[in-house]
Amino acid sequence: MLKITFLDPDGNSGKTVEAKSGLTLLDIAHQFEIEIEGVCGGDMACSTCHVFVSEKFLDKIPPISEEEEAILQFAAGRKANSRLGCQITLSDELDGLEVQLPEETESLLF
C-alpha cells in the first residue's frame, strides 16, 4: 500500500490515505471523500481534478501530455507543478506523494 497525502489549499493540513498502485489520484480522492470534483469522471475533459504535485515527485510522474497541457491552461491558479489527478496513475515510486488542492476549480464542460 502507498501513502498519499492530500493537503488543503492552505498547504498546512491534510489527509493521508493508503492506496493501491494502478489507480489514479482522482480514483483515490473519490474513494476517501477528498474534495476533488472530477466532473468529467476522469476523461480529461475538464480541470476539476487539478492538483499541485509536490516538487520532489514531479520527476517521478510521466511528463504532461499535450492534451493535459491544453486542459490545464484553463485551470484556476495554475502553477508549474499543476497536474490533473486523473492523469496520475499511482505506482510504487509514488509512495509518500503529497498533492495540494487548489483554492478553486473551474469546469470546461459545456
N, C-alpha and C positions, 0 to 999 in steps of 0.2 A: 504494500500500500504506500502511496505517495502522500506527502503532506503538502497542502496548498493553502496559502493564506490570502484571503480577500480583505484588503484594507479599505476602510471607509474613505470617502472623499477627503477627509481631513488628514489622512495618512497616519494617524496616531492610534487608531483602534481597528479591530477587525475580527475575523473569524477564521480559525484554522480547521481544515477538514482533512479527512483521509479519503483518498480516491484511488481508483484502479487506472492503470495505464490503458491507453486505447480510446478513452472517452475525451470529448472536447472540454475545454474550460467552461463553455456555456452549459454543457450537459451537467457538469458537476455543480455549477451555480444553481441550476434549477433543482437538482437533487437535494441540495442543502438549503433551499429557500434563500439564496443570496439575491439581493436586489439587482439582478441583471435581467433586463426585459427580454431581449431576443425576439422581437416582434415577428421576424420572418421565419423563425423556427430553425435557424442555423443555415439558411440557404444563401447567405451573403448577399442579401437584397436590402439591408438596412444597416444602420450603425448603432443599434440599441444594445449591442453586446460589447461596445467599446470599453477597453480597459487600458491601463498603463502598466506595462510589464517592468518589473524590477530590472535595473540596468545590468545586474550581474547574470541575468538569464537571457538577455537579448541574443547572445551568440549561440544559445542552445536551442532556439526555436528556428524553424525554417524561415528563410527570407520572405519578406512580404511580396505577394503576387501583385501583378498589375491591377487585377480586379479588386483586390482588397485595398490597394492604394487609392483607387478611384472612389470606393465607398468611404474610406476614411477622410477624404477631402472635405466631406460634409459633417464630420463628427465634431460636436461641440467641444471646445477646449483641447483640440488635438495637439499632441506633443511628439517629439522624435521617438518616444517609446510607446506610442499608441498602437494597439493591435485590436483585432476583432476576436472575441472569445471563441467564436465558432470556428476559427481558423487555427486554434492552438490545440493540437492533439497531445494529450499527456503521454509522456514516456518516462522511463526510469531516471534519465538525466535531469528531469524537471522536478525531482523530489526537492521540496523546500521552496518551490516557486512562490513568489509574492506578486500579487497584482493589486493595483489601486483602482477603485471605482471612480469614474468622473463625477463631477457635481451634477451634470445633467446629460441627457442623451437626446438625440433627435432621430426620428424615423424618416427614411426616404421612401417608404411605401406610399403609394397613392391609391 
